[in-house]
Amino acid sequence: MTYRFHCILLVTVLISNTPAKIINVPSDYPRIQEGLDACMEGDTVIVLPGTYEENIDFYGINVILASMYLQTGDSKFIHETIISGAKEEGKTGPVITFSSGEDSTSAVIGFTLKNGRMPIGGGIYCNNASPRLLNIIIKENRAEKGAGIQLYESSPTITNVAILDNRARWSSAMHIARASSPRLNNVLIINNVTSFNAGWLYCEDFSNPIFNNVTIASNGESTAPLSAKEKIRYERGDRDNIDPARLHGMHISNGSHPMFKNSILWNNPQQEIFIKKYGDPSSVSFAYTTVKGGVQSIINNDDAGQILWKKGNLLSNPKFIAPEKRNYGLDNLSPCRGAGEISDMGVDDRWGGILE
């Protein structure tokens, strides 16, 4: 299925930051990294459809890396332009690395990123960098933590992104740490599986992400069931000694304060969110958001923080169009239609169906 998206924002960015040159891959350079290495500040690298087995690093140069989606607005180029982690023996790493102070004039636009392999950060690794991630699919990456996206001291803008089928010991979709405050807009997070700890997302160390029109659904629990002893502990409220990955989808600790607006959290592990008693108090806030189980789905470990349940929240089934086909747009009869602060809750229909 082909979708066309408006590119007004992207065009505005290019006009206001006229690039010194445009480099084309593979016509000018056969590899994406070679194209980036040839760039000066403000340049643009355009990549033609194909699969590029590379691990990319921006090395502190603020440039735009884009598929032909940037020029056409045709979502087929998101699917057809793939950066896949290098398969050569001994070569591992995130698919894309930002670790040298890159700012919002750096951008990745219109790709599928897959097969990253790294202890920390499989798909995208940001350390002291705040690029823009626009209209991309991040899937099938592996890591100890942060298999989809890993953030340290980074506050990227993440818009029109799907994060799915990533695997980690903990924090399979995202690990947000060390005073990172990303803004996620119109993001789909599905089917990420954790084998040990911290569910689909770990938010810690004074990090304050904002989730706006984000759909988080069907992310997997640890494959190991609770033992009989753990079940007894859980039922009596002694939760400190239970592997949290078996209980929740998102882990919050040490002075972190994520905020959900106009979003949907549905069919994730038994407990959607776990606030851990560690370091400074944390909180989580919801407004115009659907949460399966409501406040009861949040474990506030020994009153470790605050649950700010603001106006406009729902507990009703969001009625996705066809989740079995990975279409997480809203059915016409969904209670989430028109229930957001301005329009609908969750991702829009175009991005909700990007994977179908």
Buried (B, 14 or more C-beta within 10 A) or exposed (E): EEBEBEBEEBEEBBEEEEBEEEBEBBEBBEBBBBBBEBBEEBBBBBBBEEEBBBBBBBBBBBBBBBBBBBBEBBBBBBBBBBBBBBEEEEEBBBBBBBBEEBEBBBBBBBBBBBBBBBBBBBBBBBBBBBBBBBBBBBBBBBBBBBBBBBBBBBBBBBBBBBBBBBBBBBBBBBBBBBBBBBBBBBBBBBBBBBBBBBBBBBBBBBBBBBBBBBBBBBBBBBEEEBEEEBEEBBEEEEBEEBBBBBBBBBBBBBBBBBBBBBBBBBBBBBBBBBBBBBBEBBBBBBBBBBBBBBEEBBBBBEEBBBBEBEEBBBEEBBBBBEBEEBBBBBBEEBBBBEBBBEEBBBBBBBBBBBBE
